[in-house]
Amino acid sequence: MMSKDLSNHHNPLELVVIPSHALRDREATYLIFRHLENEQFPLLIERKRTVKDSRKRRFSFKSQEEEHVTTKTIKNREMLESELTLSSNEVIVLRGERNWILSYYEDGLTLQGNQVKRVATTGIVQIETFFEHVVRGAFPIRLAFGLGGTFAPVENVFRFILHNPDWKGLIEDELLPQLQIPKAKNVWQSLSHPTYEQTLETFTIEFHPNILGNFILAHDANDTYSFIDHVNGDIKIF
């Protein structure tokens, strides 16, 4: 049913990069195992950690940070589960026979493979295009809005549940009341930077999902995720 909305040309190296604060507690681990459902063990796991060089070099151009890499063969899912604990400044990379499959790190999760699809759209995806796609899924749909590039600190994520196709109503009634622009501190600021009431129209003008730090992640009742790819301005499903 969804295939007619997808690009006919599927790149086997299609990937999606999801910031860690877009995901709920342990959701990254869930997505990792879900992503590996069709992968064959054994897999190769690489753990890369950047360590600072404590030796003092007063006259040296050599970097004072170096990468420490360890590799291990993962024979089954039980063994993998014990490996999915991140240390500081560490990246976990999983590889199959030919390509890397995913990378897991403090700032996010990158999934790569045939499980990730790109929705065919015309031009850079806007918020309206994204929701036209999302509301075709099964309700309820969990939504996570990351507005760090426009309105709020990067770690500030607004989460809602969409129970029907009225996504505009959800934004107006639930999200916008939390995004009021603070009142100016004095009269001169008020004249030069007047405050105004947020509306859906001003939100869609000011909030660009493709700005680094902004995102919308949707997860419907059929366990399908939709995400706006910041790099290419595409909708990715996985």
Secondary structure as the mmCIF struct_conf table of DSSP 4:
data_model
#
loop_
_struct_conf.conf_type_id
_struct_conf.id
_struct_conf.beg_label_comp_id
_struct_conf.beg_label_asym_id
_struct_conf.beg_label_seq_id
_struct_conf.end_label_comp_id
_struct_conf.end_label_asym_id
_struct_conf.end_label_seq_id
HELX_RH_3T_P HELX_RH_3T_P1 SER A 3 ASP A 5
STRN STRN1 LEU A 6 LEU A 6
BEND BEND1 ASN A 8 HIS A 9
TURN_TY1_P TURN_TY1_P1 PRO A 12 LEU A 13
STRN STRN2 LEU A 15 PRO A 19
HELX_RH_3T_P HELX_RH_3T_P2 SER A 20 ALA A 22
BEND BEND2 LEU A 23 LEU A 23
TURN_TY1_P TURN_TY1_P2 ASP A 25 ARG A 26
HELX_RH_AL_P HELX_RH_AL_P1 GLU A 27 HIS A 35
TURN_TY1_P TURN_TY1_P3 LEU A 36 ASN A 38
HELX_LH_PP_P HELX_LH_PP_P1 GLU A 39 GLN A 40
BEND BEND3 PHE A 41 PHE A 41
HELX_LH_PP_P HELX_LH_PP_P2 PRO A 42 PRO A 42
STRN STRN3 LEU A 43 LYS A 52
BEND BEND4 ARG A 55 ARG A 55
TURN_TY1_P TURN_TY1_P4 ARG A 58 PHE A 59
BEND BEND5 LYS A 62 LYS A 62
BEND BEND6 GLN A 64 GLN A 64
STRN STRN4 GLU A 65 ILE A 74
BEND BEND7 ASN A 76 ASN A 76
HELX_RH_AL_P HELX_RH_AL_P2 ARG A 77 GLU A 81
TURN_TY1_P TURN_TY1_P5 SER A 82 GLU A 83
HELX_LH_PP_P HELX_LH_PP_P3 LEU A 86 SER A 87
TURN_TY1_P TURN_TY1_P6 SER A 88 ASN A 89
STRN STRN5 GLU A 90 ARG A 95
BEND BEND8 GLU A 97 ASN A 99
STRN STRN6 TRP A 100 TYR A 105
TURN_TY1_P TURN_TY1_P7 GLU A 106 ASP A 107
STRN STRN7 GLY A 108 GLN A 112
BEND BEND9 GLY A 113 GLY A 113
TURN_TY1_P TURN_TY1_P8 ASN A 114 GLN A 115
STRN STRN8 LYS A 117 VAL A 119
BEND BEND10 THR A 122 ILE A 124
HELX_RH_AL_P HELX_RH_AL_P3 ILE A 127 VAL A 134
TURN_TY1_P TURN_TY1_P9 VAL A 135 ARG A 136
BEND BEND11 GLY A 137 GLY A 137
HELX_LH_PP_P HELX_LH_PP_P4 ALA A 138 ALA A 138
BEND BEND12 PHE A 139 PRO A 140
STRN STRN9 ILE A 141 LEU A 147
TURN_TY1_P TURN_TY1_P10 GLY A 148 PHE A 151
BEND BEND13 ALA A 152 ALA A 152
TURN_TY1_P TURN_TY1_P11 VAL A 154 GLU A 155
STRN STRN10 VAL A 157 LEU A 162
BEND BEND14 ASN A 164 PRO A 165
HELX_RH_AL_P HELX_RH_AL_P4 TRP A 167 LEU A 170
HELX_RH_PI_P HELX_RH_PI_P1 ILE A 171 LEU A 175
HELX_RH_3T_P HELX_RH_3T_P3 LEU A 176 GLN A 178
HELX_LH_PP_P HELX_LH_PP_P5 GLN A 180 ALA A 184
BEND BEND15 LYS A 185 ASN A 186
HELX_RH_AL_P HELX_RH_AL_P5 VAL A 187 SER A 192
BEND BEND16 HIS A 193 HIS A 193
HELX_RH_AL_P HELX_RH_AL_P6 LEU A 200 GLU A 206
TURN_TY1_P TURN_TY1_P12 PRO A 209 ASN A 210
BEND BEND17 ILE A 211 ILE A 211
TURN_TY1_P TURN_TY1_P13 LEU A 212 GLY A 213
STRN STRN11 ASN A 214 HIS A 219
TURN_TY1_P TURN_TY1_P14 ALA A 221 ASN A 222
BEND BEND18 ASP A 223 ASP A 223
STRN STRN12 TYR A 225 ILE A 228
TURN_TY1_P TURN_TY1_P15 HIS A 230 ASN A 232
STRN STRN13 ILE A 235 ILE A 237
#
